[in-house]
Amino acid sequence: VYMDIIKEMQNYNNTLSELISGTVKQQVENTSTIQGIQSLTSSANTVQASLDGYNAQAGQKIAQSALTVDGTTGWCLKGVNDSLQRIYGKRLSYNSAYQAIPELQSGQGMGAYFREVSVSRDELSSLPAGAIVVWEASPGHEHGHISIALGDGRESSDHITSQMTSRDANFHVFIPVS
């Protein structure tokens, strides 16, 4: 069965594994049916379509930096800033995570290195390495949330965990472009 799955994936000629840093490949290894692979590929192709300009090399560097989370529990913005500081020598200087949204959208400061893309909540787990997800403030989460996608369905902020996909708030996704 596993060999049939591999052959079926080869038939899809899916180059997305390079863009999403192995996310689809890892998920395929955990998928036991061809229908499951088709579903993963469809979702991943939708994400790929919105990634025009994605800089995979920068994304990998950001994600690698984000694997080093040290003493930031309860401070998601600090964890993300520590990762960005190591790569770009700059930080998002705000009191709350959601306050970083305008700068990232502006093309100025840290925003010069990222571009906002539109993805659905279902696609958040398939984000490429180095993508930044920022959740707006909401009741009980007045500071919002910010994280860096690791490219394998996980996120890094003040700790490493599965990519957040549900919260009673809007979110924004920014991919590295330089």
C-alpha positions in Angstrom: 0.0 0.0 0.0 2.8 2.4 0.9 4.5 1.9 -2.5 1.1 2.6 -4.2 0.8 5.8 -2.3 4.3 6.9 -3.3 3.6 6.1 -7.0 0.4 8.0 -6.8 2.2 11.1 -5.4 4.7 10.8 -8.2 1.9 10.9 -10.7 0.8 14.3 -9.3 4.2 15.7 -10.1 3.9 17.8 -6.9 6.8 20.3 -6.5 5.1 21.7 -3.5 7.3 19.8 -1.1 10.1 22.3 -1.9 7.9 25.3 -1.1 6.3 23.9 2.0 9.5 22.4 3.4 8.3 18.8 3.5 4.9 19.4 5.1 3.0 17.5 2.4 5.6 14.8 2.3 5.3 14.2 6.1 1.6 14.2 5.9 1.6 11.7 3.0 3.8 9.4 5.1 1.0 9.5 7.7 -1.8 9.0 5.1 -2.9 5.5 4.2 -5.2 6.2 1.3 -4.9 7.7 -2.2 -8.0 9.8 -1.5 -6.3 11.2 1.6 -3.3 12.2 -0.6 -5.6 13.8 -3.2 -7.2 15.8 -0.4 -3.8 16.9 0.9 -2.5 17.8 -2.6 -5.6 19.8 -3.3 -5.3 21.8 -0.1 -1.5 22.3 -0.6 -2.0 23.4 -4.2 -4.5 26.1 -3.0 -1.9 27.4 -0.6 0.8 27.3 -3.3 -1.3 29.4 -5.6 -1.2 32.3 -3.1 2.6 32.0 -2.5 3.8 33.9 -5.6 7.1 35.6 -4.5 7.7 33.3 -1.5 11.4 33.2 -0.7 12.0 29.6 0.4 15.6 30.3 1.4 14.6 33.1 3.8 11.6 31.0 5.0 14.0 28.2 6.0 16.3 30.6 7.8 13.4 32.1 9.8 12.0 28.7 10.7 15.4 27.4 11.7 15.8 30.5 13.9 12.3 29.9 15.4 13.3 26.5 16.6 15.3 28.2 19.3 12.7 29.4 21.7 14.2 30.4 25.0 12.4 31.7 28.1 9.6 33.5 26.3 6.6 31.5 27.6 3.6 33.9 27.8 5.3 36.3 25.4 4.6 35.2 21.8 5.8 38.5 20.3 9.1 38.2 22.2 9.7 34.7 20.8 8.9 35.8 17.3 11.1 38.9 17.7 14.0 36.9 19.0 13.8 34.8 15.8 13.5 37.8 13.5 16.3 39.6 15.2 18.7 36.8 14.5 17.9 36.9 10.8 17.2 40.5 10.0 18.7 42.4 12.9 15.3 44.1 13.4 12.2 43.6 15.6 8.5 44.3 15.7 8.5 46.9 18.6 4.9 46.7 20.0 3.3 45.9 23.3 0.8 43.4 21.7 1.1 40.9 18.9 -1.8 42.2 16.9 -0.2 45.7 16.7 2.4 44.2 14.3 -0.2 43.8 11.6 0.0 47.4 10.1 3.8 47.3 9.9 3.9 43.9 8.2 1.3 45.2 5.7 3.1 48.5 5.1 6.2 47.3 3.3 8.2 49.4 5.9 10.4 48.1 8.7 9.9 44.3 9.0 7.1 44.6 6.5 9.8 45.1 3.8 10.7 41.5 4.1 7.1 40.0 4.0 4.0 40.1 1.9 0.4 39.4 3.1 -1.4 36.5 1.5 -4.9 35.2 1.8 -5.4 31.7 3.1 -8.3 29.9 4.8 -8.2 28.6 8.3 -8.0 25.0 6.9 -4.8 26.0 5.1 -2.9 27.4 8.1 -1.4 24.0 8.9 0.1 23.9 5.4 1.9 27.2 5.5 5.5 27.2 4.3 8.4 27.6 6.6 8.9 31.2 7.8 5.4 32.4 7.3 4.2 34.7 10.1 0.6 34.4 11.4 -0.9 37.2 13.4 -4.2 36.9 15.1 -6.2 40.0 16.0 -7.3 40.8 19.5 -10.4 39.1 20.7 -12.3 38.6 24.0 -10.0 36.8 26.4 -7.0 37.3 24.1 -6.6 41.1 24.2 -3.0 41.0 22.8 -3.8 38.7 19.9 -1.2 36.1 19.0 1.8 35.9 16.6 3.8 32.9 15.5 6.2 31.6 12.8 5.2 28.6 10.8 7.8 25.9 10.8 6.6 24.4 7.5 5.6 21.1 9.0 2.3 22.0 10.6 3.8 23.5 13.7 4.3 27.0 14.9 6.9 28.7 17.1 6.1 31.7 19.2 6.7 31.5 23.0 6.9 27.7 22.5 6.5 25.2 19.7 3.2 23.6 19.2 0.7 22.6 16.4 -0.2 25.5 14.1 -3.1 27.4 15.6 -6.1 27.2 13.3 -9.0 28.2 15.4 -9.6 31.2 17.5 -12.5 33.6 17.7 -10.6 36.3 15.8 -9.4 37.3 12.3 -5.9 36.4 11.3 -3.3 37.6 8.8 -0.6 35.6 7.1 2.7 37.1 5.8 5.2 35.1 3.7 8.9 36.0 3.5 9.8 37.6 0.1 13.3 38.7 0.9 
